[in-house]
Amino acid sequence: MSAELTTLDTPIDVMYLIHKALRAEAAQVEKIVDQLEDGATLQPFRRAFYQWVMALEYHSVIEEASLTALSSAASPLWDHEATHAALEAKLEEVQTCLNEEIGRTFLIARTRRHLYGKVVEARIAQEDHLEDEEAFLLPLLRQRVDERQQLGIVRHLLIDQEAPDNCWILDWLSQHLTAKEQHVLTGLLARCADGVSRSH
């Protein structure tokens, strides 16, 4: 879902904004690796890849803690843990490829092709995972979780209570949103349980 979201029917629909940002992040990583030239440094790719992984891992941890209990009731056709494990495996393959290149001082064509292939596989695994969540989990959350509980989940998805900068996820997210979507996000934050609000 890449269309602009100007309203959220329920608080948990913020997941569509998060998914949009994760998709944009994956596309950016793929673009960077595709544009690497022979002899180039891997540093720009590493920075972009680690930013993508950090946001995705945070989302996954909060999702596991907040949402997975409901996922088993979502559909007998959807195995949330399996799609998540497949995504993690693909990201680890990208990391393994990067680790193999640590000793090299410059990029060679074969390495770029290999790395590009691994990134594409990770992006596809992420897309499968996000599509499954949107098809199976989000409808269930809208039906079974009341608004107050949804706002609590949203707060955990957007505010990292464990980090020194607990709004880092908002900063990351906002760079992928339109002005209207940022306005929607600000309004949602104002409704969260503790009244967290942040202007974007």
C-alpha positions in Angstrom: 0.0 0.0 0.0 1.8 3.1 -1.2 -1.1 5.5 -1.7 -1.2 8.5 0.6 -3.2 7.9 3.7 -5.1 11.0 4.8 -7.2 9.3 7.5 -7.0 6.3 9.7 -10.2 4.4 10.3 -8.8 2.9 13.5 -5.7 3.6 15.5 -4.1 0.3 14.5 -4.2 1.4 10.9 -1.0 3.3 11.7 0.6 0.0 10.7 -0.1 1.0 7.0 2.1 4.0 7.5 4.8 1.9 9.2 4.6 -0.6 6.4 4.8 2.2 3.8 8.1 3.4 5.4 9.5 -0.1 5.6 8.8 -0.6 1.9 10.4 2.7 1.1 13.4 1.8 3.2 13.8 -1.5 1.4 13.5 0.1 -2.0 16.2 2.6 -1.0 18.6 -0.1 0.0 17.9 -2.0 -3.2 18.5 1.2 -5.2 21.8 1.9 -3.4 23.2 -1.5 -4.0 22.1 -1.4 -7.7 23.9 1.8 -8.2 27.2 0.7 -6.6 30.1 0.7 -9.0 33.1 -1.5 -9.2 35.7 -0.3 -6.7 33.1 1.6 -4.6 33.0 1.5 -0.9 30.2 -0.4 0.8 29.7 2.3 3.5 26.6 4.0 2.0 25.0 0.6 1.6 25.8 -0.5 5.1 24.3 2.6 6.6 21.1 2.3 4.6 20.9 -1.5 5.3 21.4 -1.1 9.0 18.8 1.6 9.2 16.3 -0.6 7.5 17.1 -3.6 9.7 17.0 -1.5 12.9 13.5 -0.1 12.0 12.3 -3.6 10.9 13.6 -5.3 14.0 12.0 -2.7 16.3 8.7 -3.1 14.6 9.0 -6.9 14.8 9.9 -6.9 18.5 6.9 -4.7 19.4 4.7 -6.7 17.1 5.7 -10.0 18.7 5.0 -8.5 22.2 1.7 -6.8 21.3 0.1 -8.6 18.4 1.2 -12.1 18.0 -1.2 -13.6 20.5 -4.0 -12.6 18.1 -2.2 -13.8 15.0 -3.0 -17.5 15.7 -6.7 -16.6 15.5 -6.2 -14.6 12.3 -6.4 -17.4 9.8 -5.4 -21.1 9.5 -3.9 -20.1 6.2 -1.3 -17.7 7.7 1.7 -18.7 9.8 2.9 -15.4 11.2 6.0 -16.9 12.8 7.0 -18.7 9.6 6.8 -15.5 7.4 8.7 -13.6 10.1 11.4 -16.3 10.3 11.7 -16.3 6.5 12.3 -12.5 6.5 14.9 -12.8 9.3 16.7 -15.5 7.3 16.9 -13.3 4.2 18.2 -10.3 6.2 20.8 -12.6 7.8 21.9 -13.7 4.3 22.5 -10.0 3.4 24.5 -9.6 6.6 26.6 -12.7 5.8 27.3 -11.4 2.4 28.5 -8.1 3.9 30.6 -9.9 6.5 32.3 -11.8 3.7 33.3 -8.5 2.1 34.8 -6.9 5.3 38.3 -7.8 4.2 37.9 -6.2 0.7 38.9 -2.6 0.2 36.7 -2.2 -2.8 33.6 -3.7 -4.4 33.9 -6.2 -7.3 31.1 -6.8 -9.8 30.4 -10.4 -8.6 30.0 -9.2 -5.0 27.6 -6.4 -6.1 25.5 -8.9 -8.0 25.4 -11.3 -5.1 24.6 -8.6 -2.6 21.9 -7.2 -4.9 20.3 -10.6 -5.2 20.2 -11.1 -1.5 18.7 -7.6 -1.0 16.0 -8.4 -3.5 15.2 -11.7 -1.7 15.0 -9.8 1.6 12.7 -7.2 0.1 10.4 -9.8 -1.3 10.3 -11.7 2.0 9.4 -8.4 3.7 6.7 -7.7 1.2 5.2 -11.1 1.7 5.2 -10.6 5.5 3.7 -7.1 5.3 1.0 -8.2 2.9 0.1 -11.1 5.1 -0.2 -8.8 8.1 -2.5 -6.5 6.2 -4.6 -9.3 4.9 -4.9 -11.4 8.1 -3.8 -9.6 11.3 -5.0 -6.0 10.8 -8.7 -7.0 10.2 -8.6 -9.1 13.3 -7.1 -6.3 15.4 -9.8 -3.9 14.2 -12.5 -6.4 15.2 -11.2 -7.7 18.5 -9.1 -4.9 20.1 -10.9 -1.9 21.4 -9.7 1.6 20.6 -8.0 2.2 24.0 -6.0 -1.0 23.6 -5.2 -0.1 20.0 -3.9 3.3 21.2 -1.6 1.4 23.7 -0.2 -0.8 20.9 0.3 2.3 18.7 2.2 4.0 21.4 4.6 1.0 21.7 4.9 0.9 17.9 5.9 4.5 17.7 7.7 5.3 21.0 10.8 3.3 22.0 10.7 3.5 25.8 14.1 1.6 26.0 16.1 4.0 23.7 17.9 7.2 24.9 16.0 8.9 22.1 12.6 7.4 22.5 11.2 9.2 19.4 13.8 7.8 17.0 11.1 5.6 15.3 9.0 8.7 14.7 11.9 10.5 13.2 12.6 7.6 10.9 8.9 7.2 10.0 8.3 10.8 9.3 11.0 11.0 6.6 8.9 8.5 4.5 5.5 10.2 5.0 3.8 13.1 3.1 2.8 16.2 5.0 -0.8 15.0 5.2 0.3 11.6 6.6 2.5 13.4 9.2 -0.5 15.4 10.2 -2.5 12.2 10.6 0.3 10.7 12.7 0.5 13.8 14.9 -3.2 13.6 15.5 -3.0 9.9 16.4 -0.1 10.5 18.8 -2.2 13.1 20.6 -4.8 10.4 21.2 -2.4 7.9 22.7 -2.9 6.9 26.3 -0.3 9.2 27.8 -1.0 12.1 25.5 2.3 11.8 23.7 2.3 14.4 20.9 5.0 15.4 18.6 4.8 18.0 15.8 6.2 16.9 12.4 
